[in-house]
Amino acid sequence: MRWREGRRSENVEDRRGQGMGTGMRVGGCGGIGLLLAVVVALLLGVDPMEILRLVPSGGVAPSADVGAGPGSSAPTDEQAEFVSVVLADTEDTWGPMFAAGGRRYEEPVLVLFTDQVQSACGFASAATGPFYCPADYRLYIDLGFFSELLERFQAPGDFAQAYVIAHEVGHHVQNLLGISTQVQEMQSRSSEQEANALSVRLELQADCLSGVWAYHAQRTRAILEPGDVEEALNAAAAVGDDRLQRQARGTVVPDSFTHGTSAQRSSWFRRGFETGDFDACDTFSGEQG
């Protein structure tokens, strides 16, 4: 991926080495109730991130006093600069696309942390992986995840890493458009199996939106090098529910899927990349692919 000459985003907040940090409050996503739910999830062997992804998340205004401001500690190491360039590129893609539709794109903040972090959606550890908190318009990532992406998931390449960031930005786009809120409302009236199926559709749409970003970034800024698209497709497949369940327990339980199969995830990224069209990312109509 050609990134070194790219613009750096001003919306990066570096909390690495700060532990839990100070001046942050729990709010907007259930507060103490959510923390208790996370503890219960850990006791039951459930990924706490699945709880965070089911909190209300559409059109929610970012809560105040959550961490320092953007750019308060500008990262200078290469890996942090890389994610800053990718974030800037998503800004340069989604800003004009929202403007063309008569909307204003509110840029998210990307928070770098080490080991654990407090967000407006509650406490999270690096083990949960990268995540988006709709209550504070922030993406959170421990850059150690990129090593895990390579070693555990066998998904090498800088564009595989870019896909991860673009996927979380896709959740931000869903939040701004109110899609996440609609899904959460439907889930509240659904059975567990139906709620999981809705979560899959939401995640697949975020995969597709990451492909839409890649399409426009390549068309306007020529960021791709040979093999980059394959890196993203490989990363999407590597984190499919079926593959992860098979690796973890040797069996696959489709009714428990929350993100989609390897084939679905790579297919929806490809669809977004080949069309560059938001409307092509309607995962809520018909088959999931």
Secondary structure, DSSP 8 states (H G I E B T S, - for coil): ---TTS---S-EEE-TTSTT-SS----SS-HHHHHHHHHHHHHHT--HHHHHTTS--SS----SS-SS-TTTT---SHHHHHHHHHHHHHHHHHHHHHHHTT------EEEE-SSEEEETTEEEEGGG-SEEETTTTEEEE-TTHHHHHHHTS---SHHHHHHHHHHHHHHHHHHHTTHHHHHHHHHHTS-HHHHHHHHHHHHHHHHHHHHHHHHHHHHHH----TTHHHHHHHHHHHT-HHHHHHHHHS---GGG-SS--HHHHHHHHHHHHHH--GGGG-TTSS---
